Amino acid sequence: MLGFEWDAEDAACREAMMLALDEAENGCADPPPPAPPPPTTEPPPPSGHTLHDGAPFLRVSAPWGLLLLQEADASHSALAAARAEIALLREEATLRVYVDWGAGGSCGGARLAVRRAAELIAAAEARAPAPLQLDVRVADASAGLSWGGGSRTLHILAPLRGALPLSKLLAAPSDGTPEPDALLAPCCDERAVVAPPLPRAGPSADRFRCTRAQPELLHLPARGLGVELEFLTLAPRPDVTGCFTKAEELHALIQRLNDKLDERANEGKLDADAREGGHDRLRRLLQRVALWGHEVDDHVAVATPSIAARTIAAYREEAMEEAAALDDAQLVQLLCGGRGTMKSEFTSPPPTAGTLDFADDAAAEIACLMRLVRHLGVGAPAVSASGHSGCSCHVHVNVRNPAAPGSILSCREVLGVFFAWVRFDLVTARFARPWMWREPSMAPLYATGAEFSWQEAAWQQGQRVAAHNSPNAGPATYDVPLFVRGVRQVERAADFATLTEEEKCTRIFGRAAETPASRIGRYCSLNLRRLCSYGTLEFRRFHGTLDEAIIQRWAHFCVSFVERFRVEGRSAIAVLDAAEEDLPTALAAMQLAQERASAEELMREMASHVDPATASYFMRDSGALSLD
């Protein structure tokens, strides 16, 4: 089975893709709630930070996407066009930040400044249209252009020091039925980086804990969550297996496992401890995994041949003694797609069937599902031809649905979590692998506004100003300052204080086109648009992976983030309460807080909820620890 094929480098094709996805979503979703009354004032003005406002633009000599393109397709014409810029980066470890004044643009005197962790490292001034540029050593930084009428900001991403991490993205299909004991083995691979242990859940949870000594996690959140996992899989072969869908294949595998458990029980080889400690628990897990859904997801993109070859090489190293038996053609299929493959999304059970819950063995359930999916054969394509991610992992955390575990958050508590996430957005970006760092489907929530649009290929950073009539990349998309202004406007409506919490949430997070959540868009690292349909915050940031330990811990981190900042995030929403004349100062403070945020600070603030090794664990896997 194939999803439709499309040209990843064609802007019109990407725009059509987004329109189709949104149309499908709106057509299949529950009827949206009634639209809020029309605003009593004009929509808030642009923030003055975003590229959507036009020239002048800030550019960097070697955008992050260009560096990914080197990994994905070294023969691409865009690399030849940027030969001098790439040489500057390679030979002198330098990036050039410069101002593109635009055709006929003039803003008088302007100042260009580059900051690192909110500290000024370089600055220059000029009058348009005179050249204005700065050369800076490669490292994460923020470039700002300011003049009498406005400002622009550009985040600079440092290149990796080492190779792109491509481990645990591929699994060849296995014959037969897996051994039940393998589904209950500890998650940690002795050859892999050790994961911080998860809390215990159930009488035999230590079977799923890391076998090496690590500090115990201090918090086991009793809050419902959902997980969406995107992959490339092999299409069913009904002539061979009798299964017509991927769900039928998974259910058939589960049935074979249950039959094997029945055989062992009938042989009388299991005592009571063995049944309770393993087999009975596995039956419960298999029953839960059977409730997971599967659907075709055309948003999954295939890997480039270069990325596929390197991923296969990494997998062969992981497979070790089994490498000789692997079928290269089949492995290429699982990364590059084509006939006989499917663009798959596996989704955990909805509230009606019982959501995942870390207080009720969610970690073990995720591991069990992933081991069964790997048994059937699966790939997680990394970098596509457009320089974007091939697939991703989304975590939905319940905050407003009474049918799922967890206390209901107020509108202000949800906003507290959101603005705490904005504060640490640059930090959590590094928890995911590099192809997610400026991915437009999970765009970073820069406190200064949007810096790229959906229509661009990754190496065209900020080259296109989004059309104002585009529902997928309009002037408010990804724009945090504009979201702030929108929320402030809604909260200052004459009747807002009299509304119920449900009505307040609908005004701010509802699906109507004019709500602040709709205007910032759903394709952000944290999506607010699911609040009024599923009652969840959707953490979209993470890359697709076959590593259940990483998936478990990312999901646990997302739930713990909500628990930690639902109350402690109150300080983050000071920007909503500032007097109108103080708003520019409050927005600047939000920007500085984001620039100053660090992984160490995040771990300190979450010390009561996650293991302090969590950040370094993620960044070691992503390659971010190789950055200066």
Backbone torsions as a table, in degrees:
resi	resn	phi	psi	omega
1	MET	NA	140.7	179.1
2	LEU	-126.8	138.5	163.9
3	GLY	-75.4	169.7	-179.5
4	PHE	-65.5	146.7	179.1
5	GLU	-92.1	147.2	-177.6
6	TRP	-149.1	156.5	-179.2
7	ASP	-85.4	110.0	-174.9
8	ALA	-65.8	-20.2	-177.4
9	GLU	-95.1	-0.9	-178.1
10	ASP	-95.4	119.1	-175.6
11	ALA	-63.0	-41.6	-179.1
12	ALA	-63.0	-36.5	179.1
13	CYS	-67.2	-40.7	178.6
14	ARG	-66.3	-39.0	178.3
15	GLU	-64.8	-40.4	178.4
16	ALA	-64.1	-37.5	176.8
17	MET	-58.7	-47.6	-177.3
18	MET	-65.9	-39.5	177.8
19	LEU	-61.7	-42.3	-179.8
20	ALA	-65.0	-41.2	179.4
21	LEU	-64.4	-43.1	179.4
22	ASP	-66.7	-38.6	179.4
23	GLU	-64.4	-42.1	178.5
24	ALA	-63.8	-41.8	-179.8
25	GLU	-62.3	-48.4	-176.8
26	ASN	-70.0	-29.9	-179.3
27	GLY	-75.2	-30.3	-175.9
28	CYS	-97.4	-15.0	-175.1
29	ALA	-75.3	164.5	173.2
30	ASP	-60.0	154.0	177.6
31	PRO	-54.2	132.8	-178.3
32	PRO	-66.9	155.4	177.7
33	PRO	-66.0	161.8	179.3
34	PRO	-55.4	141.3	179.9
35	ALA	-65.9	143.2	176.9
36	PRO	-66.6	159.6	178.8
37	PRO	-61.0	150.6	-178.9
38	PRO	-59.8	145.1	-179.2
39	PRO	-62.3	149.5	-178.8
40	THR	-85.6	-7.8	177.8
41	THR	-128.0	171.2	177.5
42	GLU	-66.8	154.3	175.9
43	PRO	-56.1	149.7	-178.0
44	PRO	-61.6	149.0	-179.1
45	PRO	-72.4	159.6	175.2
46	PRO	-57.1	155.9	-174.2
47	SER	-77.5	-19.4	-176.4
48	GLY	87.8	4.8	-179.8
49	HIS	-108.3	-26.3	-164.6
50	THR	-85.4	151.5	177.3
51	LEU	-64.2	-20.6	-178.6
52	HIS	-63.8	-15.7	179.3
53	ASP	-82.7	-2.7	176.1
54	GLY	91.1	-163.8	-176.2
55	ALA	-66.0	155.3	-1.0
56	PRO	-77.5	156.5	-179.5
57	PHE	-115.0	149.7	170.4
58	LEU	-97.0	135.1	179.2
59	ARG	-127.5	159.2	173.4
60	VAL	-128.5	144.6	-171.8
61	SER	-60.5	-39.0	-179.7
62	ALA	-129.3	86.2	179.5
63	PRO	-57.3	154.8	-179.0
64	TRP	-55.7	-39.3	-179.5
65	GLY	-63.3	-30.7	177.2
66	LEU	-66.0	-36.6	177.8
67	LEU	-68.4	-35.6	174.6
68	LEU	-67.4	-36.1	179.3
69	LEU	-61.6	-36.8	175.4
70	GLN	-56.2	-38.9	-179.8
71	GLU	-73.8	-36.8	-172.6
72	ALA	-83.0	-37.9	-175.5
73	ASP	-156.8	89.9	-174.6
74	ALA	-66.3	-14.8	-179.2
75	SER	-95.9	5.2	-175.2
76	HIS	-64.2	142.5	-177.3
77	SER	-63.2	-28.7	-179.9
78	ALA	-63.8	-28.3	178.6
79	LEU	-72.2	-38.2	177.3
80	ALA	-64.4	-38.3	-179.7
81	ALA	-67.5	-23.9	-177.9
82	ALA	-109.7	28.6	-175.3
83	ARG	-58.4	-44.7	-177.4
84	ALA	-65.6	-40.1	-179.4
85	GLU	-66.8	-39.0	178.9
86	ILE	-68.6	-37.1	177.5
87	ALA	-63.0	-40.6	177.7
88	LEU	-59.6	-40.7	-179.9
89	LEU	-67.9	-46.0	-175.8
90	ARG	-70.5	-44.3	-171.2
91	GLU	-84.3	-32.4	-175.5
92	GLU	-119.5	2.6	-178.6
93	ALA	50.6	44.2	-174.3
94	THR	-128.7	140.5	171.8
95	LEU	-114.9	142.7	178.8
96	ARG	-105.7	123.0	175.0
97	VAL	-102.8	129.2	-176.3
98	TYR	-143.8	165.0	-178.5
99	VAL	-102.0	129.0	170.8
100	ASP	-101.0	106.3	-173.5
101	TRP	-71.7	-18.9	-178.7
102	GLY	83.2	162.0	-177.4
103	ALA	-66.7	116.4	176.5
104	GLY	69.3	7.0	-178.1
105	GLY	-76.4	143.2	176.9
106	SER	-148.6	127.8	177.9
107	CYS	-128.9	20.1	178.4
108	GLY	67.7	-145.7	179.5
109	GLY	-70.9	139.2	-178.5
110	ALA	-141.4	154.6	-179.8
111	ARG	-122.3	128.5	175.8
112	LEU	-106.8	126.7	-178.8
113	ALA	-134.8	144.1	176.7
114	VAL	-119.6	129.3	179.9
115	ARG	-120.1	151.1	173.5
116	ARG	-130.0	121.5	-175.1
117	ALA	52.7	41.0	176.5
118	ALA	72.7	3.9	178.7
119	GLU	-102.0	131.7	-179.3
120	LEU	-66.5	130.2	177.2
121	ILE	-119.0	-18.5	178.4
122	ALA	-164.1	151.8	178.8
123	ALA	-156.5	153.8	176.7
124	ALA	-155.6	158.3	180.0
125	GLU	-132.0	152.2	176.9
126	ALA	-164.8	166.4	174.2
127	ARG	-108.6	136.5	178.5
128	ALA	-62.5	141.5	4.5
129	PRO	-100.2	27.6	179.1
130	ALA	-63.9	146.4	179.3
131	PRO	-58.1	139.7	177.8
132	LEU	-139.3	113.0	-175.9
133	GLN	-153.0	161.8	176.9
134	LEU	-140.3	138.3	172.2
135	ASP	-100.4	127.6	-177.2
136	VAL	-130.5	149.6	175.7
137	ARG	-67.9	145.9	-174.1
138	VAL	-68.3	127.3	175.7
139	ALA	179.5	160.9	175.6
140	ASP	-58.2	134.5	-179.0
141	ALA	-157.7	172.1	177.9
142	SER	-131.2	122.7	178.6
143	ALA	-101.7	134.6	-179.8
144	GLY	-127.0	135.5	174.6
145	LEU	-115.1	129.6	-179.8
146	SER	-134.9	146.2	176.5
147	TRP	-150.5	180.0	-174.2
148	GLY	-59.4	-26.9	-175.2
149	GLY	-107.3	3.2	-179.2
150	GLY	166.0	-162.0	-177.6
151	SER	-159.5	161.7	173.2
152	ARG	-138.1	154.0	178.0
153	THR	-136.3	144.9	177.0
154	LEU	-137.4	124.1	176.7
155	HIS	-87.6	130.5	-178.3
156	ILE	-104.1	125.7	-179.0
157	LEU	-102.1	126.9	179.9
158	ALA	-70.9	142.1	177.1
159	PRO	-72.0	156.2	176.1
160	LEU	-67.3	147.6	174.6
161	ARG	-83.4	-28.0	-177.1
162	GLY	-114.6	-167.3	-179.2
163	ALA	-72.3	154.1	176.0
164	LEU	-62.2	127.5	-177.7
165	PRO	-74.1	119.7	-175.2
166	LEU	-127.7	24.2	179.4
167	SER	-81.3	156.4	174.1
168	LYS	55.6	44.5	177.2
169	LEU	-119.9	7.1	-172.2
170	LEU	-151.9	141.6	174.8
171	ALA	-148.1	120.5	176.8
172	ALA	-72.1	150.4	178.2
173	PRO	-65.4	146.8	179.3
174	SER	-109.5	152.0	178.1
175	ASP	-84.0	160.2	172.4
176	GLY	69.6	-150.5	-176.9
177	THR	-121.8	132.6	179.5
178	PRO	-64.7	153.7	176.0
179	GLU	-72.2	134.6	179.2
180	PRO	-53.9	-37.5	-178.8
181	ASP	-61.9	-31.0	-179.6
182	ALA	-67.3	-27.6	180.0
183	LEU	-77.6	-13.7	179.1
184	LEU	-114.5	15.2	179.2
185	ALA	-74.2	157.2	176.1
186	PRO	-57.3	149.4	-176.3
187	CYS	-71.6	-29.0	-169.3
188	CYS	-75.4	134.1	171.4
189	ASP	-93.1	125.9	-176.7
190	GLU	-61.2	-23.2	179.6
191	ARG	-88.3	-5.5	-175.2
192	ALA	-103.0	170.6	174.2
193	VAL	-64.0	135.1	-177.5
194	VAL	-73.9	132.3	177.9
195	ALA	-87.0	145.1	171.3
196	PRO	-62.9	140.7	-174.2
197	PRO	-70.1	149.8	174.0
198	LEU	-87.8	161.2	176.1
199	PRO	-63.8	158.6	176.9
200	ARG	-74.1	148.5	175.4
201	ALA	-146.8	104.6	-178.9
202	GLY	97.2	167.2	-171.6
203	PRO	-66.9	-23.5	-176.3
204	SER	-122.5	30.1	-175.9
205	ALA	-64.8	-20.3	-178.7
206	ASP	-64.4	-17.0	175.7
207	ARG	-65.2	-23.5	179.9
208	PHE	-103.2	5.1	178.7
209	ARG	-89.9	158.2	177.8
210	CYS	-59.1	140.4	-177.8
211	THR	-77.5	-13.5	179.0
212	ARG	-95.7	151.2	-177.3
213	ALA	-67.5	128.4	176.4
214	GLN	-144.7	155.6	175.8
215	PRO	-60.3	143.2	176.7
216	GLU	-69.7	143.8	169.9
217	LEU	-70.8	147.9	-171.9
218	LEU	-96.4	-6.3	-171.8
219	HIS	-140.0	128.9	176.4
220	LEU	-116.3	92.9	-171.4
221	PRO	-68.5	125.3	175.1
222	ALA	-91.6	72.9	-177.0
223	ARG	-141.6	132.6	-178.6
224	GLY	-65.7	147.2	176.6
225	LEU	-147.8	162.2	174.6
226	GLY	-131.0	150.4	-179.5
227	VAL	-127.0	134.5	174.8
228	GLU	-118.6	123.3	-174.9
229	LEU	-120.2	119.7	-178.1
230	GLU	-100.8	135.5	-179.3
231	PHE	-151.0	170.8	161.3
232	LEU	-101.5	133.0	179.4
233	THR	-130.4	168.2	174.9
234	LEU	-81.4	136.5	179.1
235	ALA	-68.2	147.8	177.8
236	PRO	-60.2	150.9	175.4
237	ARG	-120.7	87.8	-175.2
238	PRO	-61.0	-25.8	178.8
239	ASP	-68.6	-22.3	-179.1
240	VAL	-101.3	-45.1	-172.1
241	THR	-106.0	-16.9	-174.7
242	GLY	79.4	3.7	-179.3
243	CYS	-101.1	132.6	-179.3
244	PHE	-101.1	-15.3	-179.2
245	THR	-132.7	163.0	177.8
246	LYS	-66.1	-36.0	177.8
247	ALA	-62.1	-40.4	177.9
248	GLU	-63.8	-38.5	177.2
249	GLU	-61.4	-45.3	-179.7
250	LEU	-63.8	-42.9	-179.6
251	HIS	-66.0	-36.5	178.2
252	ALA	-65.0	-39.3	177.4
253	LEU	-64.8	-41.5	177.9
254	ILE	-62.7	-40.3	179.3
255	GLN	-63.7	-40.7	178.9
256	ARG	-63.3	-37.8	177.5
257	LEU	-65.7	-42.0	177.9
258	ASN	-64.1	-37.4	177.0
259	ASP	-62.8	-40.0	179.4
260	LYS	-65.6	-38.6	176.7
261	LEU	-64.8	-38.8	177.3
262	ASP	-61.7	-41.7	-179.7
263	GLU	-61.1	-44.0	-179.8
264	ARG	-64.0	-41.5	-179.9
265	ALA	-65.2	-40.4	-178.7
266	ASN	-68.2	-26.2	178.0
267	GLU	-76.5	-8.5	177.2
268	GLY	69.6	25.4	-177.1
269	LYS	-90.1	-4.2	-174.1
270	LEU	-107.8	125.1	172.1
271	ASP	-86.4	177.4	-175.5
272	ALA	-61.4	-39.9	-179.5
273	ASP	-64.2	-40.8	-179.9
274	ALA	-65.4	-39.5	179.8
275	ARG	-65.1	-48.0	-178.1
276	GLU	-70.5	-37.5	-176.0
277	GLY	-75.4	-21.2	-176.0
278	GLY	-142.9	-65.7	-167.7
279	HIS	-69.1	-41.5	177.9
280	ASP	-64.6	-38.8	178.7
281	ARG	-66.0	-40.1	178.9
282	LEU	-64.3	-37.8	176.6
283	ARG	-60.1	-42.2	178.6
284	ARG	-63.0	-41.2	179.7
285	LEU	-65.7	-42.2	179.2
286	LEU	-63.9	-37.8	176.4
287	GLN	-61.7	-39.5	178.3
288	ARG	-69.3	-45.2	-177.7
289	VAL	-62.2	-31.7	178.1
290	ALA	-63.2	-17.5	179.5
291	LEU	-86.1	-9.8	178.5
292	TRP	-67.2	145.7	179.4
293	GLY	-97.4	163.9	174.8
294	HIS	-141.0	137.8	174.7
295	GLU	-148.6	162.4	175.6
296	VAL	-80.3	132.6	-177.7
297	ASP	-124.9	103.9	-177.9
298	ASP	-70.7	-5.9	177.5
299	HIS	-74.4	-18.5	176.2
300	VAL	-66.4	132.6	179.0
301	ALA	-115.1	149.9	-177.1
302	VAL	-84.7	158.2	178.6
303	ALA	-79.1	155.8	173.1
304	THR	-72.6	158.5	179.0
305	PRO	-56.2	-38.4	-179.9
306	SER	-64.6	-46.8	178.8
307	ILE	-64.1	-39.8	179.4
308	ALA	-61.6	-44.4	-178.7
309	ALA	-61.5	-41.4	-179.1
310	ARG	-72.4	-33.7	176.6
311	THR	-66.5	-40.4	178.0
312	ILE	-64.2	-40.4	177.8
313	ALA	-61.8	-41.6	177.9
314	ALA	-64.3	-38.8	179.9
315	TYR	-67.5	-39.7	178.1
316	ARG	-61.3	-37.1	177.3
317	GLU	-66.6	-38.3	177.7
318	GLU	-67.3	-38.5	-175.3
319	ALA	-71.7	-25.5	176.5
320	MET	53.7	-113.2	-171.7
321	GLU	-66.4	-19.0	179.5
322	GLU	-88.8	-2.2	-172.6
323	ALA	-61.9	-35.5	-175.2
324	ALA	-63.8	-27.2	-176.7
325	ALA	-86.7	-1.9	-175.2
326	LEU	-75.7	144.8	179.4
327	ASP	-96.2	108.1	-176.2
328	ASP	-59.6	-41.1	-178.1
329	ALA	-61.8	-39.6	179.3
330	GLN	-69.1	-38.0	178.1
331	LEU	-64.5	-41.1	177.1
332	VAL	-61.0	-41.3	177.3
333	GLN	-55.3	-42.7	-175.2
334	LEU	-72.5	-6.7	177.3
335	LEU	-118.3	-32.5	-175.7
336	CYS	-107.2	-1.7	175.4
337	GLY	71.4	-156.7	-177.9
338	GLY	107.1	-172.2	-177.3
339	ARG	-58.2	135.4	178.7
340	GLY	89.9	9.0	178.4
341	THR	-124.2	164.9	178.7
342	MET	-132.4	144.9	170.4
343	LYS	-91.2	101.8	-166.4
344	SER	-105.4	147.8	168.7
345	GLU	-133.1	123.2	175.5
346	PHE	-101.0	130.8	-175.8
347	THR	-124.8	135.7	179.7
348	SER	-69.8	164.2	-173.7
349	PRO	-62.2	147.0	176.8
350	PRO	-77.8	173.5	-179.5
351	PRO	-56.4	-32.5	-179.2
352	THR	-63.7	-25.5	178.6
353	ALA	-104.6	-3.9	-178.0
354	GLY	98.7	105.4	-178.1
355	THR	-69.9	166.9	168.9
356	LEU	-60.4	149.2	179.7
357	ASP	-155.9	120.0	-178.1
358	PHE	-64.1	-19.7	174.7
359	ALA	-80.1	-2.9	-177.7
360	ASP	-137.1	49.4	170.1
361	ASP	70.1	27.9	178.7
362	ALA	-60.8	-38.3	-178.4
363	ALA	-60.6	-44.8	179.6
364	ALA	-66.5	-37.3	-179.9
365	GLU	-64.4	-42.9	177.9
366	ILE	-61.7	-44.4	179.8
367	ALA	-62.8	-42.5	-179.6
368	CYS	-62.7	-46.5	178.4
369	LEU	-58.8	-47.6	-176.9
370	MET	-64.1	-37.2	-179.3
371	ARG	-69.1	-33.7	176.1
372	LEU	-71.3	-41.5	178.5
373	VAL	-63.2	-42.4	178.3
374	ARG	-63.2	-36.2	179.4
375	HIS	-60.7	-34.2	-178.9
376	LEU	-81.2	-12.0	-177.8
377	GLY	96.0	124.7	-174.7
378	VAL	-160.2	150.2	174.5
379	GLY	-132.3	148.5	175.6
380	ALA	-118.8	85.4	-176.9
381	PRO	-58.5	136.0	-173.2
382	ALA	-88.8	-74.3	-172.9
383	VAL	-112.2	129.2	-178.7
384	SER	-91.0	178.6	-179.4
385	ALA	-65.7	-21.0	178.1
386	SER	-88.0	1.3	-178.4
387	GLY	81.3	8.8	179.3
388	HIS	-102.2	177.5	-178.5
389	SER	-72.5	151.6	176.3
390	GLY	-85.2	-35.1	-178.8
391	CYS	-156.4	171.1	-173.0
392	SER	-151.6	173.3	176.6
393	CYS	-124.7	123.2	179.7
394	HIS	-113.2	138.8	178.9
395	VAL	-119.5	121.7	175.2
396	HIS	-98.1	125.7	178.2
397	VAL	-111.7	125.6	-178.6
398	ASN	-67.6	128.9	174.7
399	VAL	-133.9	-14.9	-175.4
400	ARG	-136.8	2.2	-175.7
401	ASN	-101.2	111.5	-177.9
402	PRO	-68.9	-14.0	179.9
403	ALA	-80.3	-9.8	-179.9
404	ALA	-113.1	156.5	-180.0
405	PRO	-60.8	150.6	176.5
406	GLY	113.6	143.2	178.1
407	SER	-69.5	153.0	-178.2
408	ILE	-82.0	130.4	178.8
409	LEU	-87.8	142.8	173.4
410	SER	-73.9	168.2	178.3
411	CYS	-57.3	-44.2	-179.5
412	ARG	-68.1	-35.0	177.2
413	GLU	-65.3	-40.4	176.6
414	VAL	-61.0	-44.3	178.3
415	LEU	-63.3	-35.9	176.9
416	GLY	-61.0	-42.6	176.9
417	VAL	-63.9	-44.1	-178.1
418	PHE	-60.4	-48.5	-176.6
419	PHE	-73.5	-26.2	171.0
420	ALA	-66.6	-38.0	176.7
421	TRP	-64.2	-42.7	176.9
422	VAL	-58.0	-43.5	-180.0
423	ARG	-56.7	-41.1	-176.3
424	PHE	-102.8	17.0	-174.7
425	ASP	-61.0	-42.2	-179.3
426	LEU	-67.4	-26.2	178.6
427	VAL	-75.8	-52.2	-176.5
428	THR	-68.5	-22.4	175.3
429	ALA	-57.0	-37.8	-178.0
430	ARG	-75.7	-9.5	175.3
431	PHE	-71.8	-27.5	179.2
432	ALA	-91.4	165.9	-178.9
433	ARG	-73.6	161.6	-165.6
434	PRO	-58.4	-29.6	-178.2
435	TRP	-71.5	-4.9	176.2
436	MET	-97.9	-4.9	-167.9
437	TRP	-70.7	-25.1	173.0
438	ARG	-138.1	34.6	-180.0
439	GLU	-67.8	123.3	-174.6
440	PRO	-71.7	-16.0	176.5
441	SER	-84.2	-12.1	177.2
442	MET	-138.5	50.7	-166.5
443	ALA	-60.7	142.6	174.9
444	PRO	-61.6	146.1	179.2
445	LEU	-97.2	75.1	179.5
446	TYR	-65.4	133.4	-179.4
447	ALA	-66.0	-13.2	-177.9
448	THR	-100.8	-4.5	177.5
449	GLY	116.7	-178.8	-174.3
450	ALA	-72.9	146.0	178.5
451	GLU	-126.1	-6.1	175.4
452	PHE	-156.6	169.2	-178.0
453	SER	-125.3	166.4	-176.9
454	TRP	-60.6	-37.4	-170.5
455	GLN	-67.3	-17.0	-174.2
456	GLU	-79.3	148.0	161.2
457	ALA	-72.4	160.7	-171.3
458	ALA	-60.8	-33.0	-176.6
459	TRP	-84.0	0.4	179.0
460	GLN	-100.0	36.7	-172.6
461	GLN	-47.6	113.1	175.4
462	GLY	70.3	20.5	-178.6
463	GLN	-83.9	-18.0	-177.6
464	ARG	-118.7	130.7	172.1
465	VAL	-88.5	124.8	-176.1
466	ALA	-63.0	138.2	176.8
467	ALA	-65.6	136.8	-176.2
468	HIS	-70.9	-15.0	179.5
469	ASN	-101.0	10.9	-179.8
470	SER	-87.6	123.0	179.9
471	PRO	-70.3	-18.7	-176.6
472	ASN	-98.8	-18.7	-177.6
473	ALA	-147.1	47.0	179.1
474	GLY	-73.8	-178.3	-172.5
475	PRO	-66.5	-15.4	-179.8
476	ALA	-97.1	-9.5	-174.8
477	THR	-60.0	130.7	179.4
478	TYR	67.2	5.7	-169.2
479	ASP	-94.0	101.1	-178.3
480	VAL	-66.8	-46.3	178.5
481	PRO	-58.6	-37.9	178.1
482	LEU	-69.1	-34.6	174.4
483	PHE	-62.2	-43.0	177.6
484	VAL	-57.0	-48.0	-179.3
485	ARG	-63.6	-38.3	179.1
486	GLY	-64.9	-43.6	178.8
487	VAL	-65.0	-42.9	178.9
488	ARG	-59.7	-39.8	179.9
489	GLN	-65.0	-44.0	179.2
490	VAL	-64.0	-45.3	-176.6
491	GLU	-67.4	-21.4	-179.1
492	ARG	-93.9	5.3	174.9
493	ALA	-63.9	148.1	-172.5
494	ALA	-59.1	-33.4	-174.7
495	ASP	-98.7	1.4	-170.9
496	PHE	-61.5	-41.1	-176.9
497	ALA	-64.7	-21.6	-178.2
498	THR	-88.2	-6.9	-175.5
499	LEU	-77.8	154.9	170.5
500	THR	-72.7	166.0	178.0
501	GLU	-60.7	-37.5	178.6
502	GLU	-62.8	-42.9	179.8
503	GLU	-68.1	-37.4	177.0
504	LYS	-62.9	-43.6	179.2
505	CYS	-63.1	-38.2	178.7
506	THR	-64.8	-39.4	179.3
507	ARG	-62.8	-38.3	-174.1
508	ILE	-94.7	-41.4	-171.8
509	PHE	-111.0	1.6	-174.7
510	GLY	-64.8	169.8	-173.9
511	ARG	-84.3	-8.0	177.0
512	ALA	-59.4	146.1	-171.7
513	ALA	-61.5	-27.3	-173.7
514	GLU	-90.6	-1.6	-179.9
515	THR	-71.8	152.9	177.6
516	PRO	-56.3	-38.7	-179.2
517	ALA	-66.5	-38.1	178.3
518	SER	-68.7	-36.3	-176.6
519	ARG	-72.6	-34.7	176.9
520	ILE	-74.9	-22.2	174.5
521	GLY	93.4	160.4	-179.2
522	ARG	-90.7	-14.9	-174.5
523	TYR	-89.7	55.0	179.3
524	CYS	-117.7	167.4	179.2
525	SER	-60.3	-29.4	173.2
526	LEU	-129.8	115.1	-175.3
527	ASN	-96.1	124.9	-179.6
528	LEU	-94.1	-9.7	-171.1
529	ARG	-77.4	-6.2	177.3
530	ARG	-89.5	-4.6	-177.5
531	LEU	-62.3	-40.2	-175.4
532	CYS	-94.6	2.9	173.4
533	SER	-113.3	-49.1	-179.8
534	TYR	-106.6	-15.4	-174.6
535	GLY	77.7	23.9	-175.0
536	THR	-123.3	155.8	162.3
537	LEU	-93.6	128.2	-177.2
538	GLU	-103.3	111.4	176.1
539	PHE	-87.1	105.7	-171.0
540	ARG	-97.2	-4.5	-164.0
541	ARG	-60.9	-29.4	-158.4
542	PHE	-88.4	152.1	179.4
543	HIS	-77.3	156.7	172.3
544	GLY	-72.1	139.4	-178.2
545	THR	-154.4	156.1	175.4
546	LEU	-99.5	5.9	-177.0
547	ASP	-88.3	103.7	-176.1
548	GLU	-65.1	-29.3	179.8
549	ALA	-64.7	-40.7	177.6
550	ILE	-66.3	-44.8	-179.1
551	ILE	-61.8	-45.9	178.7
552	GLN	-55.4	-49.4	-173.6
553	ARG	-73.3	-31.7	174.5
554	TRP	-66.7	-45.0	178.7
555	ALA	-61.5	-42.5	178.7
556	HIS	-63.2	-40.0	178.4
557	PHE	-62.0	-43.6	-178.3
558	CYS	-62.6	-45.0	178.6
559	VAL	-63.7	-42.7	-179.0
560	SER	-66.1	-33.5	177.8
561	PHE	-61.7	-44.0	177.7
562	VAL	-61.1	-46.8	-178.6
563	GLU	-61.8	-39.9	-176.1
564	ARG	-72.2	-41.3	-169.9
565	PHE	-103.6	3.0	176.8
566	ARG	-62.1	-31.3	177.3
567	VAL	-107.5	-47.4	-175.9
568	GLU	-70.9	-9.4	177.1
569	GLY	-79.5	1.5	-177.5
570	ARG	-59.1	-38.7	-179.2
571	SER	-64.7	-26.0	-178.3
572	ALA	-71.6	-19.5	-177.3
573	ILE	-96.8	16.0	176.1
574	ALA	-57.8	-27.7	-179.6
575	VAL	-64.0	-23.9	178.6
576	LEU	-79.4	-25.2	-174.9
577	ASP	-98.0	-6.3	-177.8
578	ALA	-64.2	145.8	173.4
579	ALA	-61.7	152.8	-175.3
580	GLU	-56.1	-40.2	-179.2
581	GLU	-70.2	-18.2	179.7
582	ASP	-97.7	-0.2	-175.4
583	LEU	-60.9	-45.0	178.0
584	PRO	-55.9	-39.3	178.5
585	THR	-66.7	-40.3	179.7
586	ALA	-66.8	-39.1	177.0
587	LEU	-65.3	-40.1	177.7
588	ALA	-63.8	-38.1	178.2
589	ALA	-65.6	-38.5	177.2
590	MET	-63.4	-40.6	178.0
591	GLN	-62.4	-47.0	-179.3
592	LEU	-64.0	-39.0	178.6
593	ALA	-62.0	-38.7	178.2
594	GLN	-67.4	-43.3	-179.1
595	GLU	-66.2	-33.6	-177.4
596	ARG	-83.4	-17.3	-175.6
597	ALA	-61.1	143.8	-179.4
598	SER	-136.7	162.6	176.7
599	ALA	-62.0	-37.5	179.2
600	GLU	-62.9	-42.2	178.8
601	GLU	-64.3	-42.5	179.5
602	LEU	-62.0	-44.0	179.5
603	MET	-65.1	-36.7	176.6
604	ARG	-63.0	-43.5	-177.3
605	GLU	-71.1	-23.4	-179.6
606	MET	-106.2	17.5	-173.5
607	ALA	-58.9	-29.0	-179.9
608	SER	-82.9	-2.4	-174.0
609	HIS	-123.1	-30.5	-178.9
610	VAL	-134.0	157.6	176.2
611	ASP	-63.7	137.7	-178.3
612	PRO	-64.3	-15.3	177.6
613	ALA	-83.3	-2.2	-173.4
614	THR	-60.3	-47.2	-177.3
615	ALA	-62.5	-47.2	-179.0
616	SER	-66.8	-32.0	176.2
617	TYR	-61.3	-49.5	178.4
618	PHE	-62.4	-46.1	-174.0
619	MET	-72.6	-25.3	173.3
620	ARG	-68.3	-40.3	178.4
621	ASP	-68.2	-38.0	-175.9
622	SER	-80.0	-17.1	-175.3
623	GLY	92.7	-2.2	-176.1
624	ALA	-67.7	-22.7	179.6
625	LEU	-70.4	-11.1	176.8
626	SER	-83.3	-4.2	-179.5
627	LEU	-84.5	152.3	174.1
628	ASP	-72.7	NA	NA
